Amino acid sequence: MKKSTLKLSMACLILLGMFTNQAIANNQPGLKVEVSGMGQPIILIPGITCAGDVWDETLTAMGGGYQYHVMTLPGFAGNAPLNNVETEGFFSQVEVMILNYITENKLEKPIIIGHSLGGFLALKIGISNPDLPSKLVIVDSLPFLAGIQMPYIQTEEQATQFAKQVKATMIGSNSQSQEEQMAYQKEMLKSMIRDEDKIAITAKWGAQSDVTTIAQAMYEMYATDLRQEVAEIKAPTLVLGAWIAYKNYGVTRESCLASYKAQYQAQPNVTVDLTDNGNHFIMWDDPEFFYNWLNKFL
């Protein structure tokens, strides 16, 4: 092929990519989506309070061959919150938004990658729409969060009582200034992120987030038990967890892995592994482990 022809072909591909991105519709108020690339669609959902920027390094590492749809959820990192989130629910509204986005853009068999709250949301989508995703990647998230954090909690009824306490505490923090919220966030994030600069970035997102949205989302996550419902998921699923932040509390790799596998035991076609170097933000703390698994799984 002549150089001039090659350059023309490459230019056409670039233009096609531009037009493809321009054709992406988003009629879901409050759901921010940034689109890049061409190929197999991948939806990336961040965790609570986080902006879609949390996936920047992941996109760079994964490279071409994919069309990335990076989301920032309503109420987080300065994004506009939902109306009536306490009465109409957080997850039910956001799940509908994402499903509508997928439908209106005709995204065929998207891969869904979710971190923390985003992973919980990915599970819910996989349960309610088993034929929609081609694969799920769940980054340090569980079907029954309360059950692993509080071993005495065994049922949704018990979890709901605990979730009410968590929500009340979070709502009470609404009187704090943004500086006070950032200081609290930084202290809390030390067990979740190893890099000080990343802690500062994430704390800023937290301080910019809507407290009512955070409280409602945490309440719903703590009060919900999906351990049996994950049996409905058809998509091959990769679950990556973290354990070293809890080592000083008697947690071992073996005990943590057993807990993760127990929560996912009803789900068919699931692979579970733990990082030995990273905390909750695995994609930041242990990128080699994370990208190796992504490349192998996808």
C-alpha positions as CSV (number, residue, x, y, z in Angstrom):
1,M,0.0,0.0,0.0
2,K,1.3,3.5,-0.9
3,K,2.1,5.9,1.9
4,S,-0.4,8.4,0.6
5,T,-3.1,5.7,0.5
6,L,-2.1,4.6,4.0
7,K,-2.3,8.1,5.4
8,L,-5.7,8.6,3.8
9,S,-7.0,5.3,5.3
10,M,-5.7,6.4,8.7
11,A,-7.3,9.8,8.4
12,C,-10.6,8.2,7.5
13,L,-10.4,6.0,10.5
14,I,-9.7,9.0,12.7
15,L,-12.7,10.9,11.2
16,L,-14.9,7.8,11.7
17,G,-13.9,7.7,15.3
18,M,-14.8,11.4,15.7
19,F,-18.2,10.9,14.1
20,T,-18.8,7.8,16.2
21,N,-18.2,9.7,19.4
22,Q,-20.3,12.6,18.2
23,A,-23.2,10.2,17.6
24,I,-23.2,9.1,21.2
25,A,-26.4,10.2,22.9
26,N,-26.9,10.8,26.6
27,N,-30.4,11.9,27.5
28,Q,-30.0,10.9,31.2
29,P,-29.9,14.0,33.3
30,G,-27.2,13.7,36.0
31,L,-25.4,10.9,34.4
32,K,-22.1,12.2,33.0
33,V,-20.5,10.0,30.3
34,E,-17.2,10.5,28.5
35,V,-16.7,8.4,25.4
36,S,-13.4,7.6,23.6
37,G,-12.1,5.0,21.2
38,M,-13.7,2.5,18.8
39,G,-14.5,-1.2,19.1
40,Q,-16.0,-3.4,21.8
41,P,-18.0,-1.1,24.2
42,I,-16.8,-1.0,27.8
43,I,-18.7,0.8,30.5
44,L,-16.6,1.9,33.4
45,I,-18.5,2.8,36.7
46,P,-16.5,4.4,39.5
47,G,-17.1,3.9,43.2
48,I,-19.0,6.2,45.6
49,T,-18.1,9.9,45.4
50,C,-15.6,9.3,42.6
51,A,-15.4,10.9,39.2
52,G,-14.9,8.8,36.1
53,D,-11.3,10.1,36.1
54,V,-10.5,7.3,38.5
55,W,-10.2,5.1,35.3
56,D,-7.8,7.3,33.4
57,E,-4.8,5.0,33.9
58,T,-6.9,1.9,33.1
59,L,-7.9,3.3,29.7
60,T,-4.3,4.1,28.9
61,A,-3.2,0.6,29.9
62,M,-5.9,-1.1,27.9
63,G,-5.3,0.9,24.8
64,G,-7.2,0.5,21.5
65,G,-9.8,-1.9,20.3
66,Y,-12.4,-0.7,22.7
67,Q,-15.0,2.1,22.9
68,Y,-14.9,3.4,26.5
69,H,-17.9,4.9,28.2
70,V,-16.6,6.3,31.4
71,M,-19.4,7.4,33.8
72,T,-19.6,9.8,36.7
73,L,-22.8,9.0,38.6
74,P,-25.4,11.6,39.8
75,G,-24.5,13.4,43.0
76,F,-20.8,12.5,43.0
77,A,-17.6,14.6,42.4
78,G,-19.6,17.8,41.7
79,N,-22.1,16.1,39.4
80,A,-25.7,17.2,39.8
81,P,-27.7,14.9,42.3
82,L,-30.9,13.2,41.6
83,N,-34.2,14.6,42.7
84,N,-36.1,12.7,45.4
85,V,-33.2,10.3,45.9
86,E,-34.4,9.3,49.3
87,T,-38.0,8.5,48.2
88,E,-37.3,7.1,44.8
89,G,-34.0,5.4,45.6
90,F,-30.5,5.7,44.2
91,F,-29.7,2.4,42.6
92,S,-33.1,1.9,41.0
93,Q,-32.9,5.4,39.3
94,V,-29.2,5.1,38.2
95,E,-29.7,1.5,36.9
96,V,-32.5,2.7,34.7
97,M,-30.4,5.6,33.5
98,I,-27.5,3.3,32.5
99,L,-29.8,0.8,30.8
100,N,-31.5,3.7,28.9
101,Y,-28.1,4.9,27.8
102,I,-27.1,1.5,26.6
103,T,-30.3,1.2,24.6
104,E,-30.3,4.6,23.0
105,N,-26.8,4.1,21.8
106,K,-27.3,0.5,20.7
107,L,-24.3,-0.8,22.7
108,E,-24.1,-4.5,21.9
109,K,-23.0,-6.8,24.6
110,P,-21.0,-4.2,26.6
111,I,-18.3,-5.2,29.1
112,I,-19.1,-3.6,32.4
113,I,-16.3,-2.7,34.8
114,G,-17.3,-1.4,38.2
115,H,-15.3,-0.4,41.3
116,S,-16.9,-0.6,44.8
117,L,-20.4,0.9,44.5
118,G,-19.9,0.7,40.7
119,G,-19.2,-3.0,41.1
120,F,-22.4,-3.4,43.1
121,L,-24.3,-1.6,40.4
122,A,-22.8,-3.8,37.7
123,L,-24.0,-6.9,39.7
124,K,-27.5,-5.4,39.8
125,I,-27.5,-4.9,36.0
126,G,-26.2,-8.4,35.4
127,I,-29.0,-9.8,37.6
128,S,-31.9,-7.7,36.1
129,N,-30.6,-8.1,32.5
130,P,-28.7,-11.3,32.3
131,D,-28.3,-11.2,28.5
132,L,-27.1,-7.6,28.3
133,P,-23.4,-7.7,29.4
134,S,-20.8,-9.9,27.7
135,K,-18.6,-9.8,30.8
136,L,-18.5,-8.2,34.2
137,V,-15.4,-7.1,36.1
138,I,-16.1,-6.3,39.8
139,V,-13.4,-4.4,41.6
140,D,-13.5,-4.9,45.4
141,S,-17.2,-5.1,45.7
142,L,-19.5,-7.7,47.2
143,P,-23.2,-8.9,47.0
144,F,-23.7,-8.4,50.7
145,L,-21.4,-5.7,52.1
146,A,-22.9,-5.6,55.6
147,G,-22.4,-9.4,56.0
148,I,-18.6,-9.2,55.5
149,Q,-18.0,-6.0,57.5
150,M,-20.2,-7.1,60.4
151,P,-20.1,-10.9,60.8
152,Y,-23.0,-10.9,63.2
153,I,-25.3,-9.6,60.4
154,Q,-26.8,-12.6,58.6
155,T,-30.1,-11.2,57.1
156,E,-31.4,-8.2,55.2
157,E,-33.5,-7.3,58.3
158,Q,-30.4,-7.1,60.5
159,A,-28.5,-5.2,57.7
160,T,-31.3,-2.7,57.3
161,Q,-31.0,-1.7,61.0
162,F,-27.3,-1.2,60.6
163,A,-27.8,0.7,57.4
164,K,-30.1,3.1,59.1
165,Q,-27.4,4.0,61.6
166,V,-24.9,4.5,58.9
167,K,-27.2,6.8,57.0
168,A,-28.0,8.9,60.1
169,T,-24.3,9.3,60.8
170,M,-23.6,10.5,57.2
171,I,-26.6,12.9,57.2
172,G,-25.2,14.3,60.4
173,S,-21.9,15.2,58.7
174,N,-23.8,17.6,56.4
175,S,-23.1,20.4,58.8
176,Q,-19.4,20.1,58.2
177,S,-17.5,22.6,56.0
178,Q,-15.9,21.4,52.8
179,E,-12.5,21.7,54.5
180,E,-13.7,19.5,57.4
181,Q,-15.1,17.0,55.0
182,M,-11.9,16.8,53.0
183,A,-9.9,16.3,56.2
184,Y,-12.2,13.5,57.3
185,Q,-12.1,11.9,53.8
186,K,-8.3,12.0,53.7
187,E,-8.1,10.2,57.1
188,M,-10.6,7.6,56.0
189,L,-9.0,7.0,52.6
190,K,-5.6,6.1,54.1
191,S,-6.8,2.5,54.5
192,M,-8.1,2.5,50.9
193,I,-5.4,4.2,48.9
194,R,-1.6,4.1,49.3
195,D,-0.6,7.1,47.2
196,E,-0.9,10.4,49.0
197,D,-1.7,12.4,45.8
198,K,-4.5,10.0,44.9
199,I,-5.8,10.3,48.4
200,A,-6.0,14.1,48.0
201,I,-7.7,13.8,44.6
202,T,-10.3,11.3,46.0
203,A,-10.9,13.4,49.1
204,K,-11.7,16.4,46.9
205,W,-14.2,14.4,45.0
206,G,-15.8,13.3,48.2
207,A,-16.1,16.9,49.5
208,Q,-17.7,17.9,46.2
209,S,-20.3,15.1,46.4
210,D,-23.9,15.5,47.7
211,V,-24.1,14.1,51.2
212,T,-27.8,13.0,50.9
213,T,-26.8,11.0,47.8
214,I,-23.9,9.4,49.6
215,A,-26.0,8.5,52.6
216,Q,-28.8,7.0,50.5
217,A,-26.5,5.0,48.3
218,M,-24.6,3.6,51.3
219,Y,-27.9,2.8,53.0
220,E,-29.1,0.9,50.0
221,M,-25.8,-1.0,49.6
222,Y,-25.7,-2.0,53.3
223,A,-29.4,-3.0,53.4
224,T,-29.3,-5.2,50.2
225,D,-28.3,-8.9,50.0
226,L,-27.7,-10.1,46.5
227,R,-26.0,-13.3,47.4
228,Q,-28.7,-15.5,46.0
229,E,-29.7,-13.2,43.2
230,V,-26.3,-13.4,41.6
231,A,-27.3,-16.8,40.4
232,E,-29.2,-15.0,37.7
233,I,-26.0,-13.6,36.1
234,K,-25.0,-15.2,32.9
235,A,-22.0,-13.1,32.0
236,P,-18.5,-14.5,32.9
237,T,-17.5,-12.5,35.9
238,L,-14.1,-11.5,37.3
239,V,-14.0,-10.4,40.9
240,L,-10.8,-8.8,42.2
241,G,-10.6,-8.1,46.0
242,A,-8.2,-6.6,48.5
243,W,-7.3,-7.8,52.0
244,I,-4.0,-6.3,53.3
245,A,-5.6,-3.3,54.9
246,Y,-7.2,-5.6,57.4
247,K,-4.1,-7.7,58.1
248,N,-3.6,-6.0,61.5
249,Y,-7.1,-7.1,62.5
250,G,-6.4,-10.8,62.1
251,V,-7.5,-11.2,58.4
252,T,-5.4,-13.5,56.3
253,R,-5.4,-13.9,52.6
254,E,-7.0,-17.3,53.0
255,S,-9.8,-16.1,55.3
256,C,-10.6,-13.2,53.0
257,L,-10.6,-15.2,49.9
258,A,-12.9,-17.7,51.5
259,S,-15.3,-14.9,52.5
260,Y,-15.3,-13.5,49.0
261,K,-15.9,-16.9,47.4
262,A,-18.7,-17.6,49.9
263,Q,-20.5,-14.5,48.9
264,Y,-20.3,-15.4,45.2
265,Q,-20.9,-19.1,45.5
266,A,-24.3,-19.0,43.9
267,Q,-23.0,-17.2,40.9
268,P,-22.0,-19.4,37.9
269,N,-18.9,-18.7,35.9
270,V,-17.1,-16.4,38.4
271,T,-13.4,-16.1,39.0
272,V,-12.2,-14.5,42.3
273,D,-8.7,-13.4,43.1
274,L,-7.1,-11.0,45.7
275,T,-4.3,-8.5,45.4
276,D,-1.4,-8.9,47.9
277,N,-0.2,-5.4,47.4
278,G,-3.1,-3.1,47.0
279,N,-5.9,-1.6,49.1
280,H,-9.5,-0.9,48.0
281,F,-8.5,1.1,44.9
282,I,-6.8,-1.9,43.3
283,M,-6.4,-0.2,39.9
284,W,-4.3,2.5,41.5
285,D,-2.5,0.5,44.2
286,D,-1.6,-2.6,42.3
287,P,-1.9,-1.8,38.6
288,E,0.3,-4.7,37.4
289,F,-2.0,-7.2,39.1
290,F,-5.1,-5.4,37.9
291,Y,-4.0,-5.0,34.2
292,N,-2.7,-8.5,34.0
293,W,-6.1,-9.8,35.1
294,L,-7.9,-7.5,32.7
295,N,-5.8,-8.6,29.7
296,K,-6.3,-12.2,30.6
297,F,-10.0,-12.0,31.3
298,L,-11.0,-9.7,28.4
